[in-house]
Amino acid sequence: MSTESSYYVPEQSKLPICAATGMALIALGAGTWVQGGSSMAFFAGALVLAFTLYSWFSLVIKENMAGMNSDQLKRSYVWGMSWFIFSEVMFFAVFFGSLFYIRTLALPWLGSEGGFESNNLLWGDFEAAWPLMTTPDMVANGEAAQFMGPEQNMSFPGWDKLLGWLPLWNTIVLITSSFTVHIAHTAIKNNNRSKFNLWLGITVALGAIFLVLQVEEYIHAYQHMGLTLESGIYGTTFFMLTGFHGAHVTMGTIMLLIQFLRGLKGHFNSEDQFGFEAASWYWHFVDVVWVGLFIFVYILA
């Protein structure tokens, strides 16, 4: 049957149920883990989800390579990826909105503008300024406080002559990776497979470098700057924004790595490379989000 007039419908599969089970275990395990319980359910769920996605994507790739995907189905892939990226835009919009609310609205309201200091509803050393470096527990209990404020903020580049430049280096790395993935895209459009593999491999390496630098930054923040997830609202917002972005960089790097391995197997050509295109769209989105983080979290800290 011609693919122009047909819509391929796959056979019934248990993979969606397996994926839902894995995500449920991850959610349950994460909730248990952060409350001091076992992490076993979390990692079990991650393993189930990883195996399910591997099986599912392998099946989709085989169907595409066999010519079973119609033009209509391919258009549904484009729309599906577009809506997925849109949902991610909304995801980060909420986080940036939270940062804006705390810095621009909540702090002035809690300070003298809201009249709280005169009513002794906040601790005595409270200052309505960002970043908020103290916590009520820290003021009340001193060195015995469970929740200490950070010793320094993560403003660029003030916290260390060398390591303080990590945010800028990571910005350069990600912006460069946007150019390299674009070069790879142009190469496969021209059926230049060797150039495609070279520049896509460089992009994957740049993604890995970004993650290594971010881990180094987190280690320094925890061990030398007193900045943790428990360092008040500043620590929470910093790790929420940069941590979730790091998770997305991890996912994007894995996606591009898979496309790189597919490219080595000769899966793409000038007419059919949407698997790679979808991953590259996601990578550009991740890069744009980081530029926003660099400006609002580091420069304007």
C-alpha positions in Angstrom: 0.0 0.0 0.0 1.3 3.5 -0.9 2.6 5.5 2.0 1.0 8.6 0.4 -2.5 7.3 1.2 -1.9 5.2 4.3 -1.3 5.8 8.0 0.8 3.2 9.7 -0.8 2.0 12.9 1.6 -0.1 15.1 0.6 -3.3 16.8 -0.6 -3.2 20.4 2.3 -2.8 22.8 3.0 -3.0 26.5 5.7 -0.3 26.3 3.4 2.6 27.3 2.4 0.7 30.5 6.1 0.0 31.2 7.0 3.7 30.7 4.2 4.8 33.1 5.3 2.2 35.7 8.9 3.5 35.5 7.8 7.1 35.9 5.6 6.2 38.8 8.5 4.4 40.6 10.7 7.4 39.9 8.2 9.8 41.5 7.6 7.5 44.5 11.3 6.8 44.9 12.2 10.5 44.7 9.6 11.4 47.4 10.9 8.6 49.7 14.6 9.5 49.0 14.4 13.2 49.9 12.7 12.3 53.2 15.6 10.1 54.2 14.3 6.8 52.9 15.8 4.3 50.5 16.7 5.4 46.9 16.1 1.9 45.6 12.6 2.6 44.1 14.0 5.7 42.3 16.8 3.9 40.6 14.6 0.9 39.8 12.1 3.2 38.1 14.9 4.9 36.2 16.2 1.6 35.0 12.7 0.5 33.9 12.2 3.8 32.1 15.6 3.7 30.4 15.0 0.1 29.2 11.5 1.0 28.0 12.7 4.1 26.1 15.5 2.1 24.5 13.1 -0.6 23.3 10.5 1.9 22.1 12.9 4.1 20.2 14.6 1.1 18.7 11.2 0.0 17.4 10.4 3.4 16.0 13.8 3.6 14.2 13.3 0.1 12.7 9.9 1.1 11.4 11.2 4.2 9.8 14.2 2.4 8.2 11.8 -0.1 6.8 9.8 2.6 5.1 6.7 2.0 7.2 6.2 5.7 8.2 3.9 7.7 6.0 4.2 11.4 5.4 1.2 12.0 7.7 2.9 10.1 10.5 6.1 12.0 10.0 4.2 15.3 10.3 2.8 14.0 13.6 6.4 13.5 14.8 7.1 17.1 14.0 4.0 18.4 15.8 4.8 16.1 18.8 8.3 17.4 19.2 7.1 21.0 18.7 4.5 20.6 21.5 7.1 18.9 23.7 9.5 21.9 23.4 6.6 24.3 24.0 5.9 22.4 27.3 9.5 22.8 28.2 9.3 26.5 27.5 6.4 26.8 29.9 8.3 24.7 32.5 11.2 27.1 32.6 8.9 30.1 32.3 7.4 29.1 35.7 10.9 28.9 37.3 12.0 32.3 35.8 8.7 33.7 36.9 9.3 32.5 40.5 12.7 34.1 40.5 11.2 37.4 39.2 8.4 37.2 41.9 10.8 36.6 44.7 13.3 39.3 43.7 11.0 42.0 42.4 7.8 41.6 44.4 8.1 39.4 47.5 11.3 40.9 49.0 10.2 44.5 48.8 6.8 43.6 50.2 8.4 41.7 53.1 10.7 44.6 53.8 9.8 48.1 54.9 7.2 48.5 52.1 5.1 45.7 53.7 5.5 47.0 57.2 6.7 43.6 58.5 9.9 44.9 60.1 8.0 47.3 62.3 5.7 44.5 63.5 8.6 42.2 64.3 7.2 39.5 62.1 10.7 38.9 60.5 14.1 38.4 62.0 16.0 41.4 63.1 18.8 41.3 60.5 16.4 40.9 57.6 17.3 43.0 54.6 15.0 43.2 51.6 17.8 42.7 49.1 18.8 40.0 46.7 20.5 37.6 47.2 19.1 36.8 50.6 22.1 35.6 52.6 20.5 34.7 55.9 17.7 32.5 57.2 15.6 32.8 60.3 17.2 29.6 61.8 20.6 31.0 61.2 19.8 34.3 63.0 18.1 32.5 65.9 20.6 29.7 66.5 23.9 31.1 65.1 26.5 28.4 64.4 24.1 25.7 65.6 21.5 26.5 62.9 20.4 23.7 60.7 19.7 25.9 57.7 22.7 28.3 57.2 22.8 31.0 54.6 25.5 31.0 51.9 28.9 32.6 52.7 29.0 34.0 49.2 26.7 34.3 46.2 27.3 32.9 42.8 27.6 36.2 41.0 29.9 36.3 37.9 32.9 36.3 38.3 33.3 37.4 41.9 33.6 34.2 43.9 37.0 33.1 42.7 39.6 34.3 40.3 39.6 31.0 38.4 36.5 29.0 39.2 34.4 32.1 39.2 34.6 32.2 35.4 32.9 28.7 35.1 29.5 30.2 34.2 31.1 32.2 31.3 33.0 29.2 30.1 29.8 27.1 30.1 28.1 29.9 28.2 30.8 29.8 25.6 30.7 26.0 25.4 26.9 25.9 24.8 26.8 28.7 22.3 29.7 27.0 20.4 27.7 23.8 20.5 24.7 25.5 18.8 27.0 26.4 15.9 28.6 22.9 15.7 25.2 21.2 15.7 24.0 23.6 12.9 27.1 22.7 10.9 26.3 19.0 11.3 22.7 19.7 10.2 23.9 21.5 7.1 26.2 18.6 6.3 23.6 15.9 6.4 21.3 18.1 4.3 24.1 18.0 1.7 24.6 14.2 2.2 28.1 14.8 3.6 28.1 12.0 6.2 31.7 12.3 7.3 31.3 16.0 8.1 28.0 15.3 9.8 29.5 12.7 12.1 32.5 14.9 12.9 30.6 18.0 13.9 27.9 16.1 15.7 30.6 14.2 17.7 32.1 17.6 18.6 28.7 18.8 19.8 28.3 15.7 22.0 31.7 16.4 23.5 30.9 20.0 24.2 27.7 18.9 26.0 29.8 16.5 28.2 32.3 19.3 28.9 29.4 21.6 30.1 28.2 18.9 32.5 31.7 18.3 33.9 32.1 22.1 34.5 28.7 22.3 36.2 29.6 19.4 38.6 32.8 21.2 39.5 30.8 24.4 40.2 28.4 22.5 42.4 31.2 20.9 44.3 32.8 24.3 44.9 29.5 25.8 46.0 28.8 23.0 48.6 32.3 22.7 50.0 33.7 26.2 49.9 30.8 28.7 49.7 28.2 27.2 52.0 25.7 27.3 49.2 23.4 24.3 49.4 19.7 23.4 48.7 19.1 24.3 52.4 20.6 27.8 52.1 17.3 29.6 52.2 15.4 30.9 49.2 18.6 31.8 47.4 20.0 28.3 47.5 16.7 26.8 46.5 16.2 29.0 43.4 19.8 28.7 42.3 19.9 24.9 42.3 16.3 24.7 41.1 17.1 26.7 37.9 20.6 25.5 37.2 19.9 21.9 38.3 16.9 21.4 36.1 18.8 23.0 33.2 21.7 20.6 33.9 19.2 17.7 33.8 18.0 19.0 30.4 21.5 19.3 29.1 22.1 15.7 30.2 19.0 14.5 28.3 20.0 16.6 25.3 23.5 15.2 25.2 22.1 11.7 25.4 19.7 12.4 22.5 22.5 13.8 20.4 24.8 10.9 21.3 22.1 8.5 20.0 21.9 10.4 16.8 25.7 10.3 16.5 25.6 6.5 16.8 22.8 6.3 14.3 24.9 8.5 12.0 27.8 6.2 12.2 25.4 3.4 11.1 24.3 5.4 8.1 20.7 6.0 9.2 20.3 9.6 7.9 20.3 11.2 4.5 19.3 14.5 2.9 15.6 13.6 2.8 15.2 11.8 6.1 16.9 13.0 9.2 14.1 14.1 11.5 15.4 12.1 14.5 18.5 14.3 14.4 16.5 17.5 13.7 14.3 16.9 16.7 17.4 16.5 18.9 19.0 19.6 17.4 15.8 21.7 18.1 15.9 20.6 21.7 19.6 21.4 21.9 19.0 25.0 20.6 16.3 25.4 23.2 18.5 24.3 26.0 21.2 26.8 24.9 18.7 29.7 24.8 17.6 28.8 28.4 21.2 28.9 29.6 21.8 32.3 28.2 18.8 33.5 30.3 20.2 31.8 33.3 23.6 33.3 32.8 22.0 36.8 32.7 19.5 36.5 35.5 21.1 34.1 37.9 24.8 35.0 37.6 25.2 38.5 36.1 22.2 40.1 37.9 22.7 38.1 41.1 
